[in-house]
Amino acid sequence: ARLADEALLERRVKVAPGAEWVSHRSEPEGDYSEHRVRFSAEWPAPEQIVPEAGVALASLLQRSARVADALAGYAEMCDATVDEVKAPVLAYLRDGLLTGMLAAEDAS
């Protein structure tokens, strides 16, 4: 979480091991009202509410080799430029790394 932006962009960040995603909706065909991620007892992260954008970003991170690739995909999804979403996405990733929701690996 303390890496400089450029170094973090070259790392692989994924949802921490043992994650279980739970989405709630009030009607069978209604919109999801809340997304949560919880972890097994082996991973010391608390259950967390995840915004819709966080779910989309987590999905991109899971299939990207580097944060930079996920960031580019997220910008495209938001119909924005990488520069427009870079600061809030990196802040969200740093928070996720600090809370244990995310885990970083070296890019390969």
C-alpha positions in Angstrom: 0.0 0.0 0.0 3.0 2.3 0.5 4.5 1.8 -2.9 4.7 4.8 -5.2 2.0 5.0 -7.9 4.2 3.8 -10.7 5.4 0.8 -8.7 1.9 -0.2 -7.6 0.7 0.0 -11.2 3.3 -2.7 -12.1 2.2 -5.1 -9.3 -0.5 -7.7 -9.5 -3.3 -7.1 -7.0 -6.1 -9.6 -6.5 -8.8 -10.2 -4.0 -7.3 -11.8 -1.0 -7.5 -15.6 -0.7 -10.6 -17.2 0.8 -13.0 -14.5 -0.3 -16.6 -15.2 -0.6 -18.8 -12.6 -2.3 -22.4 -12.1 -1.2 -24.9 -9.8 -3.0 -28.3 -8.9 -1.6 -31.4 -7.6 -3.3 -34.8 -7.0 -1.9 -36.8 -8.4 -4.9 -36.1 -11.6 -6.9 -35.7 -9.5 -10.1 -34.6 -6.3 -8.4 -31.3 -4.5 -8.4 -28.6 -5.5 -5.9 -28.8 -3.3 -2.9 -25.5 -4.4 -1.3 -22.4 -6.4 -2.0 -20.2 -7.9 0.7 -17.0 -9.8 0.8 -16.1 -12.0 3.6 -13.1 -14.2 4.3 -12.3 -17.6 5.8 -10.9 -17.8 9.3 -7.4 -18.2 7.9 -7.4 -14.7 6.4 -7.5 -11.9 8.9 -9.7 -9.4 7.1 -13.1 -8.3 8.3 -16.3 -8.7 6.3 -16.7 -5.6 4.2 -19.4 -3.8 2.2 -18.1 -3.3 -1.4 -19.6 -0.7 -3.7 -20.8 -1.7 -7.2 -17.7 0.0 -8.7 -15.5 -2.0 -6.2 -17.1 -5.3 -7.5 -16.3 -4.3 -11.1 -12.8 -3.4 -10.2 -12.2 -6.6 -8.2 -13.3 -8.6 -11.3 -10.9 -6.7 -13.5 -8.1 -7.2 -11.0 -8.7 -10.9 -10.9 -8.0 -11.3 -14.6 -5.3 -8.7 -15.0 -1.6 -9.3 -14.8 -0.9 -5.7 -13.5 -2.8 -3.0 -11.8 -2.2 -0.8 -14.9 -4.2 -3.2 -17.0 -7.1 -3.3 -14.6 -7.0 0.5 -14.4 -7.2 0.8 -18.2 -10.1 -1.6 -18.2 -11.9 0.3 -15.5 -11.4 3.6 -17.3 -12.9 2.1 -20.4 -15.9 0.7 -18.4 -16.5 4.2 -16.9 -16.1 5.9 -20.3 -13.3 7.9 -18.8 -9.5 8.3 -19.3 -7.0 6.5 -17.2 -5.9 9.9 -15.8 -9.4 10.6 -14.7 -9.8 7.4 -12.6 -6.2 6.8 -11.6 -6.2 8.7 -8.2 -9.5 7.3 -6.9 -8.7 3.8 -8.1 -5.2 3.7 -6.5 -6.7 5.2 -3.3 -9.3 2.4 -3.3 -6.6 -0.3 -3.9 -4.4 1.1 -1.1 -7.4 1.0 1.3 -8.2 -2.6 0.2 -4.6 -3.6 0.8 -4.6 -2.1 4.2 -7.9 -3.7 5.3 -6.8 -7.1 3.9 -9.5 -7.3 1.2 -6.8 -7.2 -1.5 -3.3 -8.8 -1.7 -0.4 -7.8 -3.9 2.0 -10.0 -5.9 4.9 -9.2 -8.1 3.9 -8.7 -11.7 4.9 -11.7 -13.9 
